[in-house]
Amino acid sequence: MAHQSAPESGWRLEVLEAQKPVEAAVSRYSTLAPVYELWARVTESGPRRRVLKLADVRDGEAILEVATGTGAQLVSLAQRNPSGRTVGIELSDGMLAQARKRLRAAGLTSVELVRGDALRLPFDDDSFDLLVNGYMLDLLMREDIPRALAEFKRVMRPAGRLVLPNMTKGERHRHRVWDWLYAHGINLTANCRGVLAAPVLAELGFSEIYREYMTQMLFPTEIVTARRPAA
């Protein structure tokens, strides 16, 4: 008898599958890197401010930003953590080049910038007090979303904090235009489509999961916070 895969359920039924391999998204973002902040100002500036507030950086911590992009938010995290360890990891060479320029301009010579994959983080278990990751899960294949979040949990310390802004499913009709375009084969944003992080975090055993929803220029964002359990 032929093997049949288990039927999709829960959040998997609500999240569209990625149309392209992640390598294609990485290549697209390398090309877009010099102008990405123009897009970010239009769609992400409000969520970024909220992320920094929710992150509640405490000087002296070990902080990791996964998929650090152009380094704009990494600079803000590092400036709030002058006596701690701040690390950014990014897979796109174009984005890494922009991040290096931004860190140099800000005089942040002690920030660590690493080229690496969110699915295989090159860090020891229990390394970070705070992990921030923005607008990356919506680029991944559906089954890679829990893989990435499990990696985040591995490198976080017990009671460590996670702050996670993502493109999400629109909660009003006009906010759903992005997923409608994506579902109809119009891929404007390198695999970006609405995802839902909270149920995946629950499956993985995170605690204190809290979700906020906001939009900017009709672009829907969820900001999800959670902790790795202390015990």
C-alpha positions, 0 to 999 in steps of 0.5 A: 500500500502506498504511504499517505502523508498525514492531513494538514491541520491547525496553523498549516491549513491557514498558512500558504506554502512558500512558492520558491526555495529559500535560496531564491529569497536570499538572492532576491534580498541580496539584490534589494539590499541597497534599497530595502530600507525604503520599503522598510520605512513604508511598512516596518517602521512602526513595528520596529519601534514596537519590537524595541519596546517589547524587547526591553533590552537590559544592558549586559545581556547576550542578544541575538538578532536572526536575519538581521538584514541591513542591520538597522534594528541591530544598531538599535539593540546594540546601542541599548546594550553597550556592556553586553554581547550583541550578535547579528546573523544573516544569510544574504551577502547583500544584506550583510554588506549593508549591515557592516556599513551601518555598524561602522557608521554607528561606531559599533565595533564590538557587535558580532556579525555572522553569515549563517542559516537560521535553521542551523545556528552556529551557537551553543545551547543556552547562549542568549537572553534575548532573541529577535527575528524579523520578517523571516518566517514568512520566507520559509517553507511551511515545515521549516517554520517550526525547525527555525523556532526550535533552533531559536529555543535551543540557543536561548537561555532558560527564561530567555525572551523572544520577540518576533515580528512577521508578515501575517494574515490580514484581519481585515479585507483590505489587509488580505491583498498581499496573500490574495496576490501571492495565492494567485501567483503574483510574488512581489516580495520574495516568498512573503505571505502571512504566517502565524507564529503563536500556535507553532511556539505553543507546539514547541513548548514556549511559554508566556506567548502574546500576540499583537496585530498591526498594519502599516500601509495595509501591510499586516504584521504580527508581533509575537513575544514568548519565553523559553520556560525556565525549568 
